Amino acid sequence: MISSSQAFWGGAFVFLAGALLGGLFFRWKQRKLHASRIEEEKSLQEKVRREAEATLREARLAANEEALKLREQTEKSFTTRRRELSDLEQRLAERESLINRQLEGLVQRENDLRNRQETLEKKEAALEAEREELNWLLKLRKEQLQKLSQLNEIEARALLLKEVEREALQDATDLTRHILDDARLNAEAQARRVISLAIQRYAGEHTFETTTATISLPNEEIKGRIIGREGRNIRAFEAATGITVLIDDTPNAVVLSGFDPVRREIARESMQRLILDGRIHPTRIEEVVHKVSQEMDETILRAGNEALFKVGLPTVHIEIVKLLLERGADPNLPEEGIAPHGHALYSAVYNGQFDIAKLLLEQGAYPSPAVESSADALSIAIMNSDQKMVDLLCSYGASRSVELLAHYGDVKTAAAVFAANHALADNPEALSSAAGNGHEGFVRLMLRYQPDLAKRVAVGAKTRELNELLFQHGMNPSQPDWLRITPLHEFARKNDLEKAAIFIDHGADLHARDEDICSTPLGWAAKFGNPRMVELLLTRGAKPNLPEEQPWATPLAWATRRGHEQVVRLLTEYEKTGALPAQNLKLYEALAKDFVEAYGSGDASAMEQIFSHFQPRRRPSWEEFREGVWSRLGTRVDSAKEGAELSLADAQFLVARWNGFESWADLTKHIEDSN
């Protein structure tokens, strides 16, 4: 028992001692492992630190290099910019110097022109004085000659003209004889020289090309059949056609030779038919040649007909035309792509051949054939001022578009057209076009054939007189179009005060509302920013606000949306007070003087005052302004001659008309009554 206990405790002691030693060893091992890890971490941290420092150094070096490059680029850019600025300053300085020199040159030129103008004015005055003196001397000389010769001026002039005519005829005769003699002498020598050169250079080649025809053969055996036994066939062919047949070593070919092109063509066609037929003997040769000759005569006649009618017979006698028509020539023979109704009548009209044109029309020629890019026959007759030809063509039904005639005011042609067919005058569009372009003669012609035509139009004619004529024939001043737009709407848009006043005087509806923008003429004037038209319509009784009018379609709404401040102020003041701004006659008197100044010298300030008052859609040039004034004056005696100075009375007339008044007196009276 004791030994077992001792053994137990001995074993326990050994176990505890082993456990203790194992624990100590394990702890030592852990400490050693921990120390090893710490050492590795320190080594790794050191390595990372060194790599970070290397990376940082590289980054700093790269940043320094980049900064250096950027600095160099910036300095280079600044240097380039400074150089460009320097060059620009230099160019500006040079340009400034050039402009200064040009200004000095212009000033010098202006002074030279002024001096030259003064010199020319002095010379012109001196020339005028000399001209007057010369006229006086000529008059005195004529009086003295009349006294000496006992002949009046008309008798002396007739005697002088007769003597001059006799001398001129004698000189012309001598000159003609001299020219003809020289022409005969030179022409013969020149003709010989030209013919000799032509023969030397081109005789052989030209002769072969123009006097021979080559016939292709299907095989060589045909040559023997063409020759025939002992040459019978070839002799019969040459006798029938008068053409020489050349058969040589050329493979599969026979040559026909002869100077007469018609006979050569007959021989060529006959030979081809004989080869195709295969029966080649003297009797058959004579039959084929006879038949081809007849067909050739018909072909030549038909080609001649076509050629003559294509060129229009400019030099052909009328008897030849009759013969051709009797033989079946078509007067409307078309020329594809050029003259679909034929060329004959067109050319006859073009050349003024009245009898031939009449004959062609009697034979059924289309009355107004057109030729590509060359108008039609009626237009050619009009351009040639050949009224007799125009009447002839129109009598057979030729007509130009009535709208086109109205646009150009071609009264002569229209008279012939309407005389042939009264119904063509029933054309409201043509009447509107003629009236709009101021062709009074054309309007009167249409109304003569269609007196009620004016009742179907509503157009603002170019002149007051023409408008009055249309109203006398029943024109409705308020006739609307398909959108219920009346002429007064259009006048309000165009700011045409004169025509608006005329139509209002004849009862135009001031409150007509269109279906496009649902507005009255006053609304249109406000929308398009025409304050003068707004004043005219308000003066004549137009109301700025109407029952059932859309709020967005009132005159004030239009003017406000479109930014027409002057119209907005005018309408606002009128709605508040019911009155328009007072008008000053001096304003219109100054405007008339501006017209005189602008017409005479083109003064910029005067032109600006006129444009500011009337506010045209497009400002015309001085030449266009003068032309418009001159054409508007018409037959007024003061300034009717183109190029004359504009009188003050005519200027006042224009100011009154373009402000909607018939005369300056009416404008003056209106201003006095309104104030």
C-alpha positions, 0 to 999 in steps of 0.5 A: 500500500505504501509503495503504491501511494508512493508510486502515485505521488511520484507519478503525480510529481513527475506529471506536474513537473512535466506540465510545468516544464511544458508550460514554461517551454510553451511560454518561452516558445510563444515569447520567441514567436512574438519577438520574431513577429515583432521583428518581422513587423518592424522590418516590414514597416521599415521596408514600407517606410523606405518605399513610401519615401522613394515614392514621395521622392519620385512624386516630388521630382515628377511634380517639379518637372511638371511645374517646370514644363508648365512654367516654360509653356506659360512663359512661351505662351506669354512671349507669343502673346506679347509678340502678337500684341506687338504685331497687332499694335504695329498693324493698328498703327499702320492702319491708322496711318493709312486711314489718316493718309486716306482722309487727307487724300479724301479732303484733298479730293473734296477740295479739288472737286469743289474747285473743279465744280466752281470752275465748271459752273463758271465755264457753264455760265460762259457757255450759256452766254456764248450759246445765247449769243450764237443763237442770236447770231444764227437768228440774225443770219437767217433773217439776212439770208431770207432778205437776200434770197427772198425765200422763207425758212421752210422754202430754203430748207426744202431747197437745201434738203433737195440739193443735199439729197441729190448730192448724197444719191450721186455719192452713194451711186459712185460708192456702190459702183466702186464697191461692186467693181472691187468685189468682182475683181477680188471675188474671182481671184479669191474664189480661184485661190480658195478652190485651188487650196481646197482641191489640193488639201481635201480632193482625194479624201473628200471625193472618196467619202462623198462619191462612194457607198460600201455594201456589206455582203453575207459571203464571197459567193454573192460577188459572183452572182452580182457579176453574173455570167460574162458580167451580164448582171453588173452591166445591167445594174450599172445601166439601170442606175448610172452608178459604177460597181467596183468589185475587188479583193476586199472581203465581203464588200462591194463599192458603189461609185458615182457623183449623183447622190440620189442615183447612188442612194437608189443604187445602194437601196436596190443592191441591198434588196437584191442581195436579200431577195437572192434573185439577181438577173437583168429583169429583176434588177430593172424591176427593183431599180424602177420601184426604188426610184419611185419610192425615192421620189416620194421620200424626197418630196416628203422630206422637202415638205417637212424641211420647208415647214420646219424652217417656216418658209421664210423665202418660199413663194406663196404658190409653193406653199399652196402646192405643198398644202395641196399635195398633203403637207401638214401645216401643224407638222410637229417638231418633237421637243421643240414645236409640238404644234408645228413650226410653219405658222410661227416662222411666217409670223416671225418673218412678217409673211401675212399672206402665208400666215393667212393661208396656213390658218385657212388650211387649219394651222394651230393659231398660236403655236409655241416654240421651245424657249421662244414664246408663241406666235401671238407673242412674236406678233406683239413684240414685232408691233405687227397689229395686222398679224395680231388681228389675224391670229386673234380672228382664228382663236389665238389668245394670250392669257388675259391675266398676262395682258392685264398685267402688262396693260397690252390694250391693243392685243386685248382689244383684238382678243375681246373682239374675237371673243367677248366672254374673255373679258369676263375675268375679275382677276385680270380686272384686279391686276390691271387696276392694281398696276394702274392700266386705266385703258385696259380697265376701261376696255374690259368694262366696255365689254363687261360693264358689271364686272366691277361689282365682282371685284374689290381692289385698290387701284393705283390711282384715285381716278381709277378707283372712282371709275370702278366705284362708278361701275358698282364696285363694293368697297366692303367685299370680303375674300374667303377669309372675310378680309376686306380691302380696308383690312389690307390697306390697314396692314400696308399703311395705305392711307390714301386708298383707305380714305377713298374706300371709307368715303364710299362706305367701307365697313369700318368694323368688318371682322375677318376670320383669320385673326378675328379683328377689325381694320383698326385691329390690323393697323394696331397689329402691324404698328401703323399709328397714322392709319390708327388715327385715320380710322379713329377719326373716321369713326372706328371703335376701339372696343366692340361687343363680342370682340375677343379680348386678345383680338382688340386693337390695344391687345395687338399693339401691346403684344407686338410692342408698338408703344406709340400705338398703345399710347394713342389708343389708351389716350383715346379710350380715356379722353375720346379725342386724338392728339391735336395736329399742327399744320406747320408739321405738314408744311415742313413735310412738304418742304422736305419733299422738295428738298429730298426730291431735288438733292436727296438730302439725308435729313429730309429723307429721314423726316419723310420716312419717319412720318410715313414709315414705309416697309422698305426705305427706297433709294433716292432714285426710287424715291424720285421715280415714285414721286414722278409716277405718282404726280401723273399728268399734273402740270407743275412737275409732270416732266421727268427730271424737273424740280418738284414744286411746293404745290406738287409736294403739298398735293402728295402730302395730302394724298398720302395722308388720306386727303384729296387735296391740300385744302382738304387737309388744311380744313381738317386740321382747322376743324379738329383744333 
